[in-house]
Amino acid sequence: MKLLRRALLALGLAGLVAAVVRVRGTGGTPPQGGGWRELTGPDLR
């Protein structure tokens, strides 16, 4: 019974940590360059 309680506690803590990391995220700013560009002339090949 003690082993089961410890396993459930460990799973609960892991879930809590995962939820905190997911909610906080990494933040930062999105990339400012790159992306799609329209192709013209020889680029269409």
Order of alpha helices (4+ residues) and beta strands (2+ residues): alpha
